[in-house]
Amino acid sequence: MQALFRNALAEPGVTGVSSGAAVGAVLALVTGAAGWVLPAAAFGGAMITLALVHGIAAFSRSGSMSTLLLTGITFNALLGAVVSALVANAPDERTVRGRPGAVVGLVGPNGAGKSTLLRTLAGLVRPGAGRVELDGRAVRAYPVREFATRVAHVPQSTRTTFALTVREVVLMGRHPHIGRLRAESPADHAAAAEAMETAGIAHLADWAVPTLSGGKRQLVYVAKALTQRTDVLLADEPVAALDLRHQLTVLNLLRARAQSGAAVAVVLHDLTQAARFCDELALLNGGRIAARGDARAGPHPRRRWPTPTASGPRSGTTSSPAR
């Protein structure tokens, strides 16, 4: 730079070239770019800044070297502020973003904060710092009923005290969509029946939920979330108590919800399942996001995995719904 402008003061920091390169690089990082894009963005930012500084100086009345340097110093200060603003507002290691049509898997050791994060996203826990937003609006600013029409949550613990039937619990997923003092419509009952059929528990519709096994209760609450028909579905270890057949059933259901346009976040411990069924993964450790990235970059291509079928009862035997 000093040789180009024949001035000992014409170094990149003074002419604004360094700040222009920084703006280009930070913009690339914020947008998720990597590899050769980063140096290319930095070089482009530097050249654009140099052209602007030189152009402004050339069109000034004096056109002197002093004008060019003063213009460069001004640009350097302005672009430095831009870089600071971009860095301050860039997603950090504590940020998780969901998007329609994608499944985000939360993985990590026990006690890493996965369930707490999911409960915070569901508005059940107030965050100690930062904000939880849905469509740019703070989660806690939503009225409860309106928020329940947008976000469904499948809890890790599904114990039920009252002797409600499976149909009654699943039908609760329609309550946010029903006005006060109004009964469920035939369409609501149809939605609940469809969800129970999809989850494979239609034959248990009249069974009392407390009498079911933990795995069957988990399927009931998955069906309830499907009945809710929300834009966001949060599932906390939904396959922990299930056998392999029902694990694949639930994961395929979550995958299908994402393909229908919902944003899905799920806590999983099986990394193989996470790689197969998720679009993105976030690794939690010590209450923080230790790493996150594209699940499809792993060795397992994502696909819909067939659900194993159970063999029917042998001749001469009777069967009843498993509890």
C-alpha positions as CSV (number, residue, x, y, z in Angstrom):
1,M,0.0,0.0,0.0
2,Q,2.8,2.4,0.8
3,A,4.5,1.7,-2.5
4,L,1.2,2.0,-4.4
5,F,0.3,5.4,-3.0
6,R,3.9,6.5,-2.4
7,N,3.2,7.5,1.1
8,A,4.6,6.0,4.3
9,L,1.2,6.4,6.1
10,A,-0.7,4.5,3.5
11,E,-0.9,1.2,5.3
12,P,-4.0,-1.1,5.3
13,G,-5.2,0.0,8.7
14,V,-5.2,3.7,7.7
15,T,-6.8,3.3,4.3
16,G,-9.7,1.2,5.6
17,V,-8.6,-2.0,3.7
18,S,-8.2,-4.0,6.9
19,S,-11.6,-3.1,8.2
20,G,-13.2,-3.9,4.8
21,A,-11.6,-7.3,4.8
22,A,-12.8,-7.9,8.4
23,V,-16.4,-7.0,7.4
24,G,-16.3,-9.4,4.4
25,A,-15.0,-12.2,6.6
26,V,-17.4,-11.7,9.4
27,L,-20.4,-11.5,7.0
28,A,-19.2,-14.8,5.5
29,L,-19.0,-16.4,9.0
30,V,-22.4,-15.1,10.1
31,T,-24.0,-16.6,7.0
32,G,-22.4,-20.0,7.6
33,A,-19.7,-19.9,4.9
34,A,-16.5,-21.9,5.2
35,G,-13.5,-23.0,3.2
36,W,-12.3,-20.9,0.3
37,V,-15.3,-18.5,0.7
38,L,-13.8,-16.9,3.8
39,P,-10.6,-15.5,2.2
40,A,-12.5,-14.7,-1.0
41,A,-15.0,-12.6,1.1
42,A,-12.2,-10.9,3.0
43,F,-10.4,-10.0,-0.3
44,G,-13.7,-8.8,-1.8
45,G,-14.4,-6.6,1.2
46,A,-10.9,-5.1,1.1
47,M,-11.1,-4.3,-2.6
48,I,-14.5,-2.8,-2.4
49,T,-13.4,-0.6,0.5
50,L,-10.3,0.5,-1.3
51,A,-12.3,1.4,-4.4
52,L,-14.7,3.4,-2.4
53,V,-12.0,5.3,-0.5
54,H,-10.1,6.0,-3.7
55,G,-13.2,7.0,-5.5
56,I,-14.3,9.4,-2.8
57,A,-10.8,10.9,-2.6
58,A,-10.6,11.3,-6.4
59,F,-13.9,13.1,-6.7
60,S,-13.1,15.5,-3.8
61,R,-12.0,19.1,-4.7
62,S,-8.4,18.7,-3.6
63,G,-7.8,15.1,-4.7
64,S,-4.7,15.0,-2.5
65,M,-3.1,12.1,-0.6
66,S,-4.2,13.7,2.7
67,T,-7.9,13.5,1.6
68,L,-7.4,9.8,0.6
69,L,-5.9,9.0,4.0
70,L,-8.5,10.9,5.9
71,T,-11.2,9.2,4.0
72,G,-9.6,5.8,4.8
73,I,-9.4,6.6,8.5
74,T,-13.1,7.5,8.4
75,F,-14.0,4.3,6.6
76,N,-11.8,2.4,9.1
77,A,-13.8,3.7,12.1
78,L,-17.2,3.1,10.4
79,L,-16.4,-0.4,9.3
80,G,-14.9,-1.2,12.7
81,A,-18.2,-0.3,14.3
82,V,-20.0,-2.5,11.7
83,V,-17.7,-5.5,12.6
84,S,-18.4,-5.0,16.3
85,A,-22.2,-4.9,15.6
86,L,-22.0,-8.1,13.5
87,V,-20.0,-10.0,16.1
88,A,-22.2,-8.8,19.0
89,N,-25.4,-10.0,17.2
90,A,-23.9,-13.2,15.6
91,P,-25.2,-16.5,17.0
92,D,-22.9,-17.8,19.7
93,E,-22.3,-21.1,21.3
94,R,-25.5,-20.8,23.3
95,T,-27.8,-20.2,20.2
96,V,-30.0,-22.9,18.7
97,R,-32.1,-22.1,15.7
98,G,-34.9,-24.2,14.3
99,R,-36.3,-23.9,10.8
100,P,-39.4,-25.2,9.1
101,G,-38.9,-28.6,7.5
102,A,-35.8,-29.6,9.6
103,V,-35.2,-31.9,12.5
104,V,-32.7,-30.6,15.0
105,G,-31.2,-33.3,17.3
106,L,-29.9,-32.4,20.8
107,V,-27.3,-34.9,21.9
108,G,-24.9,-35.1,24.8
109,P,-24.2,-36.9,28.1
110,N,-26.6,-37.1,31.0
111,G,-26.9,-33.8,32.8
112,A,-25.7,-31.8,29.8
113,G,-28.8,-29.6,29.8
114,K,-30.7,-31.1,26.9
115,S,-34.0,-31.4,28.6
116,T,-33.6,-28.0,30.3
117,L,-33.0,-26.4,26.9
118,L,-36.0,-28.1,25.4
119,R,-38.2,-27.0,28.3
120,T,-36.9,-23.5,27.9
121,L,-37.8,-23.5,24.3
122,A,-41.3,-24.7,25.2
123,G,-41.7,-21.8,27.6
124,L,-41.8,-24.0,30.7
125,V,-38.5,-22.7,32.1
126,R,-37.5,-19.0,32.2
127,P,-34.0,-18.6,30.7
128,G,-31.4,-17.3,33.0
129,A,-29.9,-15.2,30.2
130,G,-30.7,-14.4,26.6
131,R,-34.1,-14.8,24.8
132,V,-36.2,-17.5,23.4
133,E,-38.1,-16.2,20.3
134,L,-40.7,-17.6,17.9
135,D,-41.0,-15.7,14.7
136,G,-39.1,-12.8,16.3
137,R,-41.4,-12.6,19.3
138,A,-40.4,-13.6,22.8
139,V,-41.9,-16.9,23.8
140,R,-43.2,-15.6,27.1
141,A,-45.0,-12.7,25.4
142,Y,-47.4,-15.2,23.7
143,P,-50.7,-15.8,25.4
144,V,-50.8,-19.4,26.6
145,R,-53.5,-20.6,24.3
146,E,-52.0,-18.9,21.2
147,F,-48.5,-20.4,22.1
148,A,-50.1,-23.8,22.4
149,T,-51.4,-23.6,18.9
150,R,-47.8,-23.0,17.7
151,V,-45.7,-25.3,19.8
152,A,-46.2,-28.8,21.0
153,H,-44.1,-30.5,23.7
154,V,-43.6,-34.2,24.3
155,P,-42.2,-34.5,27.9
156,Q,-39.7,-37.0,29.1
157,S,-41.9,-38.1,32.0
158,T,-45.4,-39.2,31.0
159,R,-46.9,-40.3,34.3
160,T,-50.6,-39.6,34.6
161,T,-52.4,-39.5,37.9
162,F,-56.0,-39.4,36.7
163,A,-57.6,-42.4,35.0
164,L,-58.1,-40.7,31.7
165,T,-58.5,-42.9,28.6
166,V,-56.0,-42.8,25.7
167,R,-58.6,-41.1,23.6
168,E,-59.2,-38.4,26.2
169,V,-55.5,-37.6,26.6
170,V,-54.9,-37.5,22.8
171,L,-57.9,-35.3,22.3
172,M,-56.4,-32.8,24.7
173,G,-54.1,-31.8,21.9
174,R,-57.1,-30.1,20.2
175,H,-58.0,-27.9,23.3
176,P,-55.9,-24.9,22.2
177,H,-57.9,-24.8,19.0
178,I,-61.3,-25.0,20.7
179,G,-63.0,-21.9,22.1
180,R,-63.9,-21.7,25.8
181,L,-67.1,-23.6,26.9
182,R,-67.2,-25.4,23.6
183,A,-67.1,-29.2,23.0
184,E,-64.8,-31.0,20.6
185,S,-66.1,-31.1,17.0
186,P,-66.3,-34.2,14.8
187,A,-63.2,-32.8,13.1
188,D,-61.3,-32.7,16.4
189,H,-62.3,-36.3,17.1
190,A,-61.2,-37.3,13.6
191,A,-57.8,-35.6,14.1
192,A,-57.3,-37.5,17.4
193,A,-58.3,-40.8,15.7
194,E,-55.9,-40.2,12.9
195,A,-53.0,-39.5,15.3
196,M,-53.7,-42.6,17.3
197,E,-53.8,-44.7,14.2
198,T,-50.6,-43.1,13.0
199,A,-48.9,-43.8,16.3
200,G,-50.2,-47.4,16.4
201,I,-52.3,-47.0,19.5
202,A,-55.8,-46.9,18.0
203,H,-56.6,-50.3,19.6
204,L,-55.8,-48.7,23.0
205,A,-58.2,-45.8,22.7
206,D,-60.5,-46.9,25.6
207,W,-57.7,-48.0,27.9
208,A,-56.9,-45.9,31.0
209,V,-53.5,-44.3,30.5
210,P,-52.1,-45.1,34.0
211,T,-52.5,-48.8,33.3
212,L,-50.2,-48.7,30.2
213,S,-46.5,-49.4,30.2
214,G,-44.1,-46.5,30.0
215,G,-43.5,-47.1,26.3
216,K,-47.2,-47.1,25.4
217,R,-47.7,-43.9,27.5
218,Q,-44.9,-42.3,25.5
219,L,-46.8,-43.1,22.3
220,V,-49.9,-41.6,23.7
221,Y,-48.2,-38.3,24.3
222,V,-46.6,-38.4,20.9
223,A,-50.1,-38.8,19.4
224,K,-51.3,-35.9,21.5
225,A,-48.6,-33.7,20.1
226,L,-49.5,-34.8,16.6
227,T,-53.1,-34.0,17.3
228,Q,-52.1,-30.5,18.3
229,R,-50.9,-29.8,14.7
230,T,-48.4,-27.1,15.6
231,D,-45.6,-25.3,13.6
232,V,-43.0,-26.5,16.2
233,L,-42.7,-29.9,17.8
234,L,-40.3,-30.4,20.7
235,A,-39.8,-34.0,21.8
236,D,-37.7,-34.9,24.9
237,E,-36.3,-38.4,24.6
238,P,-39.5,-39.7,22.9
239,V,-38.0,-43.2,22.1
240,A,-36.2,-43.8,25.5
241,A,-38.8,-46.4,26.7
242,L,-39.6,-47.9,23.4
243,D,-38.6,-51.1,21.7
244,L,-36.8,-50.9,18.3
245,R,-40.0,-51.2,16.3
246,H,-41.7,-48.3,18.1
247,Q,-38.5,-46.3,18.1
248,L,-38.5,-46.3,14.3
249,T,-42.2,-45.6,14.2
250,V,-41.8,-42.4,16.4
251,L,-38.7,-41.2,14.6
252,N,-40.4,-41.6,11.2
253,L,-43.4,-39.7,12.6
254,L,-41.1,-36.8,13.6
255,R,-39.4,-36.9,10.2
256,A,-42.8,-36.8,8.5
257,R,-43.9,-33.8,10.6
258,A,-40.7,-31.9,9.5
259,Q,-41.4,-32.9,5.9
260,S,-44.8,-31.4,6.2
261,G,-43.3,-28.0,7.2
262,A,-42.9,-28.1,10.9
263,A,-39.7,-27.3,12.9
264,V,-38.8,-30.3,15.0
265,A,-36.3,-30.5,17.9
266,V,-35.7,-33.9,19.6
267,V,-33.4,-35.1,22.4
268,L,-31.7,-38.4,21.5
269,H,-29.0,-40.5,23.1
270,D,-28.5,-42.9,20.2
271,L,-26.0,-41.1,17.9
272,T,-26.7,-43.5,15.0
273,Q,-30.4,-42.6,15.1
274,A,-29.6,-39.0,15.4
275,A,-27.4,-39.1,12.3
276,R,-30.1,-41.0,10.3
277,F,-33.1,-39.0,11.2
278,C,-31.9,-35.5,12.0
279,D,-30.9,-32.7,9.6
280,E,-28.8,-30.8,12.2
281,L,-27.2,-31.8,15.5
282,A,-26.3,-29.8,18.5
283,L,-23.9,-31.3,21.1
284,L,-24.5,-30.1,24.6
285,N,-22.0,-30.3,27.5
286,G,-22.1,-28.5,30.8
287,G,-25.2,-26.5,29.9
288,R,-23.6,-25.1,26.7
289,I,-23.6,-25.9,23.0
290,A,-20.2,-27.5,22.6
291,A,-20.6,-28.1,18.8
292,R,-23.3,-28.0,16.1
293,G,-23.4,-28.9,12.5
294,D,-25.0,-30.8,9.6
295,A,-26.0,-34.3,10.5
296,R,-25.9,-35.3,6.8
297,A,-22.1,-34.8,6.8
298,G,-21.8,-38.1,8.8
299,P,-21.4,-41.6,7.3
300,H,-25.1,-42.4,7.5
301,P,-27.3,-41.0,4.7
302,R,-30.7,-39.9,5.9
303,R,-33.6,-42.0,4.7
304,R,-36.9,-43.4,5.8
305,W,-36.2,-46.6,7.6
306,P,-38.8,-49.4,7.4
307,T,-40.6,-50.3,10.6
308,P,-40.2,-53.9,11.6
309,T,-43.5,-55.8,11.7
310,A,-44.5,-57.9,14.6
311,S,-45.6,-61.5,13.9
312,G,-49.2,-62.3,14.6
313,P,-50.4,-64.7,17.3
314,R,-49.9,-68.4,16.7
315,S,-52.8,-70.7,15.9
316,G,-54.7,-71.7,19.0
317,T,-53.7,-68.7,21.1
318,T,-55.4,-65.5,21.9
319,S,-53.9,-62.0,22.1
320,S,-54.8,-58.8,23.8
321,P,-53.4,-55.3,23.6
322,A,-50.0,-55.0,25.3
323,R,-50.0,-52.7,28.3
